Amino acid sequence: MMKIIKRDSSLVEFNKEKIVNAIVKAMNECQAGVDKNLAWKIADKIESEFKDSGVLPTVESVQDRVEELLAVNGRFDASKRYILFRQERTRLRNQGWEMTDLQRDIYEKKYRFENESFDKFLNRVSGGNNYIKKAIKDKKFMPAGRILAGRGLDKLGRKVTLSNCYVLPKIEDNIESIFDTAKYLARTYSYGGGVGLNISKLRPKGAKVNNAANTTTGAVSFMDLYSMVTGLIGMRGRRGALMLNMDVSHPDIEEFIDIKNDLNKVTKANISVNITDDFMNAVKNNEEYELYFKVDATGEEIRKKVNARKLFRKLAFNNWNMAEPGMLFTDRINSWHLMSEDPEFEFAGVNPCAEETLPAFGSCNLSSINLAEFVKKPFTKHAYFEFEKFGEMVRQGVIYLNKVLDENMNLHPLKQQREMSRDLRQIGLVT
């Protein structure tokens, strides 16, 4: 089998079908249409010429010959289009897709490593997987930001996680857990990961404490601590991402819902409320709803009744006014996920973007598929979806993410995160 020298000097098998596909693509853009017989004739001639010469062809020499033979056979239109395609490919290898100034700025500051070319960027991110490299180049597939920014950098001594986000355990109601969580946050941010955190186990404002203070300042008061940590740890062009959530039954829930109305508080975190079916039924029926917390350390029980509909309207108004808080429907989450029949499995919270619920020390290993690129002849009566190619993209995406998951096993910031990734192997491939 004849070989061909690629631009990176590697040797691969000579594939006539690739030549034919490139010629057909150029002809498709011409009024004269596609002449597949001519495309195969040109591919056969090029193969024959290089075999007879005994010289290994390069990608560039083959492409030069395609241009010449298209012109010799009277397809000047296709030859011109083929030249334009080559020029666009050269630009793409060096500079990447056409981008606005904002898009270019994001790419340069967040994802491009030093002065790597776009082609080297694609090689690094794809890990040498040519199928994935082409899919990214064709905008059919896109790994998540931490993979784009960090894959391969561990070989250069950089400690950068490839997981976008993590969820830490629910904070226990003691000073050690509160500040251990701040430490875990800082370490996770230093590797580039974001964090989701549930503060519902912290006792409410006014509850008794057995120390120098008589009562606690409440769960909400510690939100600024975690927000401050998030703002302190830099991440090369971005700050950390933090999601704080609280159960709707917590006595401090009204203060939690209103916290974002003060523009000077919790400025480095998003917030969401964990909503239950019982609460929503109380909203529907315009009933009172009991907020309840039992302090394990003292046995104190705190109860407070509120009108469920008024509380819901407050939540909805603040979301309209300040875009926060969001709502997480916990009963739906707990009954619909893959592990819902395992009584020992529990979700601890959600990542900062809230698209993935995770157990304590769980992490997001993510990529996405662009469905639009699998629609051919869009907005016409001849539009169709490439189901087979989409299915193969899903298969290749799962293989890719599992490879990334293995590479990332020792790049998680905390030992517990490494153990959870090894045990559950969570990946997320979205559309």
N, C-alpha and C positions, 0 to 999 in steps of 0.2 A: 504494500500500500504506500503510495506516494505521500510525503510529508510536506508541510508548509510552515514557514517561519513567521510567527506572530510578531506583533510590534514589541512585545516584551522579551523577544528573542527565544521564547519557548517553541518547541516543535509539536504540532498536532497533525492529525490525519487530514489530508486534502479532501475536501467535501464539495463535489460539483453542485450539489443541490443548493448550497449556500449561494453560489454564483448565480444559479438560475433564479432563486428567490429575489436576489438583489436586482437583477435585470427586470424581472416581472414587476417589482415594486416601482422601478423607474418608468416602465412602459405604462403602468396603470395611471400615471399622471399625464399621459400624452393623448392627444386626440386620435392618433392612429391606432391606439389600443394595444392589446397584449398579443405578442406572437411567441407562444411558449416553445414552438419548434425551433425558432431562431435562438431563443435563450439557451436551449439544450445544445444546439449546434455550436454556439460560442463557448459554452462550458467544456464540451468535448474537445474542441480545438485547442483551448488553453491547456487542458490536461495533457494532450498529445504533444504539444510543443515543448512543454517543460520536461516531459519524460524523455523525449528525443534529445534534448539539450544536455541532460544529466545534471542540470543545475537546480538546486532546491529553490522553489519560488518563495517570494515573500508576499505578504498581504498586499503591499503597495504595488509590487510588480504585476500581480494578478489583476488588480483594479485598473492599473494603467492599460493593460491589454484589453480589458473589457471595454473601456472607453474607445480604443482604437477599432476594435472589431465591430462595435455597434455602428460607428461611422462608416466603416468599409462596407457594411451591409445596408447602408442607406438609412439607418435609423439615427439621424443626427439629433432628432428631438429627444429620443431616449438617452443618447450619449450625453447631451447637455443636462438632462434631468439627473442622470447618474453622477455627473460631476458635482452638481449642486448638493446631492445627497452626501457625497464624500466630504465636501467642504463643511456641511452641517455636522457630520459625524466628528470631524477634526475639531471643530469648535466645541462640540459637546464633550469630547474627551478632555479638553483643556479647561473649559470654563463652566460646563454644566448647562442645564436648561436655561432658556431665556427667563430672566427674572426682573422683577421691579427692583428699585433701589432698596426698598424695605426687605424684600425676600433675599436679595443678595447680602444685605447687612446681617440678617439672621443666620444665613448659611456660613458666612465668613466668621462671625463671632461665636457661634454656638456649636457648629458641627464640623467645619473644616479644620483639620489638624495642621497647624503651621502653614506651610505653603504647598501642600499636596495638590496635585492636579485633580480635576474632577474624576478622571479615570482611576487614579490611585485611591481617591475617596471611595469610589464604588468597589474597587478591589478589597479595600480594608473592611468596609461595611458588609459586603457579601461573603467575606471569608474565602474568596476564591471560587465560590459557587457561581458558575457562569449563568445558570438559569435564573438565579435570584438577581444577579448583576444586571441582566437584560431586563428583567421585570421592573427593577427600580428605575433603570434608564428610561423604560417605556411608560413609566408612571402607573404601572399596574399594581405595584407592591411597595409598601413603605414600612421599614422597621421604625420602632419608637425612638424617641429622641436620645435616650441614653445609649442605645446601640449605635445610632448614627455618630454620636459624639465620642464614644469610648471604645468601640470594639477594636481590638488589636493594640491598644495603648499599654496594656499590661506588659507586653513584650519590650516596651521602652521604659519600664519601671514605674508607670503611673498606676495609682490605686483608684480606679474608677469603676463603679458598678455598671452593669448592663441592664439592670432592672430599673424601670422608671420610678416605681413607688413601693413603699412598704406600709404595713400596718403593725403597730406595736400593741402589746397587751393592754387591756383596759387598766387604767391607773388605779392601783389599790389605795385605800383610804388611810394612808400613812405618809409621813414626811419622807421616809426612805424611798418609797415607790415614786412619789412626786418628783424627786430630784434625780433618781436613777433614770426616769423617763426623759428628763431634760438632757442627761448625758447621752442616752441612746439616740435622741434626736440629733444632737450635735455630731455624733460619730456617723450617723446615716447621711446627714447632709454633706459631710466632708467627702464622702464617696460619690456624691451626686444624686442620691435618692431623695424622693419626697416621702411624706409620712401621713398616715391617717391615725387618729387617736380618739378614743372614747373616754370622756371624763365623767360618765354617769355614776361611777362608784365613789366619787368624792362626796363627802357629807355636805349638806346645804348650809347656807349662811345662817349663823346663829346657833348651830348645833354645838353641844358641849364638847370640850376637849380637855384632856388631863395633862396639861402642861402649863407654861407660864401664862398663856392666854386663857381666858374663861370660855370663849366661844370662837368658832372658826369664821374666817371671812368668806367661806363658801367656795363651791366648785368653780364658779365663774371667775373668781379673783385670780386663779392660777392660769387662766387662758393667756393673760399678758406675758407670763413667764415663757410659755412655749412659743408665743408669737415673737418675743424678743430673741430667743435662740434662733428661730427661723431667719430673722433678719440679720443676725450676726455672721452666720456661716456662709461665705460666698461660694459660688459655683461657676466660675468662668462665664460671665455674661448673663447670669441669672441668679436669683436668690432661691432659697429652698421653698418647697411647696408643703403646706400643712392643712389638713382637714381636721377640724374638731367637731365632734358630735355628742349630743346628749339625749337621753331618753325623754320622751314627752311626759313621763310620769314623775320626773325629778322635781322636787319643790322649788328649785332655782330656775325652772324652765323659762319663766317670763323674763327674768333678767338676762338669761342666755339669748333669747329671741331678740331682745332690744339692744344687745351689746354693740352691734354695728351701727346703731344710730349715732353713737359718739365716734366721730371720725378720728379721734386720737387714741382709740382703744383697739386692741387686737387687729392691728393693721397688716399683719403678715400671715393671716390665716383665713381660710374659708370655714363656714360653719353650716351644719345640717342638724335637723331634729329627727330622732328615731321615732317614727309613727307606728302605732299598733292598730289592729282592727278594732279593739275595744274603744280606743279613743275616737276613731272615725265613726263608729256606731253612735257614740255619745254626741258627736258633732251633728250627725244626721238627725238624731232625735232631739237635739237642743237640750241635752241633759247636763247635769253637773258631773264633773270628772275629778276623781281623787288623785292628788299628787302625794306620793308616799316614799319615805326613805327610813330604813332602820339602820342605825349606827351599830355595827357589830361590836366595836370596842367598848361601848358604854351601855348598849341595850336601849338607848333612846330611840323613840319612834316619832317621826315628824310627819304630820298629815296636814293637808291643805286642800280645800275644795274650790274648784274654779268652774266657770261655765265653759264647756268644751267648744261651743261655737264661737264664743268671744275670743278664746285663746287661738282658735284656728284662723279667725279673721285677722288677729294681730300678726300671726305668722305670715298669712297671705299678703297683708298690707306691707310688711317689712320687706318681703321678697319683691314686691312690685316697686317699692320705694328705693331699696338699697341692693337689690338682686340677691339678698340673703335674708334668712337661712334657706337652705334647700330642705327637702324632705326625703327620708329613707324609710320605705315601708318594710319594716323588719319582719313581720309575719309572712309577707309574700316572699321575701328573700329566704327565710328559713324553710319554707315549704317547697320552694321550686328549684333549689340548687341540687347538684349531683350527689352531694353528701347528706341530703336531708334525712335519710333513713338511718344514719349513724348517730346514735344518742350521745356519743362521746365527742362528736365534732361540733365546734362552735365558731362562728364568725366573730372576730373582735372589732371589725369596723370596715371602712372603705378607704380606698386610696384617695388622694386629693381631688381627682376629677370625678370620683364616685361611680365610675363605670364598672368597677370590680370589687366585690366584697371579698375580704381575705381573713384568714385566721391570724392569731397572734404570731408575729414575726414572718407572716407570709409576704410575698413580693409579686410584682407585676412584670412579666416577661412578654412584651407585646409587639405586635406588628399589625398592619392593616392592608386590606385589598381594596383597590379602587374599582368598584363595580362598573362605573361608567365606561372604562376602557375595554370592557368585554361586550359592549353594545356596538354592533356594526350597523352602518347606514342609519344613524339615529335621526329621529324626527321625520322619518319618511314611512310610507306604507310598507317598505321592504325591510324595516328595522328588525334585527334579530339578536338574540343573546347567545354568546359562545359558551354553552354549558360545559362541553368537554374540556375546553381550555381553562375555564374557571375551576372545574374540578381538579385539574392537574395543578393549578396555582395553589389551591387549598392544600393539596398533598405536599407540594414542595415547601409551602409556608410552614407547615407543621414540622417537617424535617428540619428546616432552617432554624426554627425557634428552639427545637430540642438540642440542636448543636450549640446554639448560643447559651442555652441553659447550662449545658455541660461546661462550656468555657467560663461561665460566670460563677461556677460553684465556689471558687475560692476568692471571688471578688466582692462577696457580700460583706458589709461592714461589721456585722456581729455574728458570733458563733451560732446563736440560735436561728438566725436568718439562713445560714448555710445549711443547718440541719433540716429546717422546714422545706427549703428548696429541694434538698436531696430526697426527702420522704414523700412529698406530694407532687413535685415536678409540674407546677402550675404554669401554663402558657395561655396567652390570649390572642387569638387571631380574629380580627373584627373586619366588618365591611362598612 
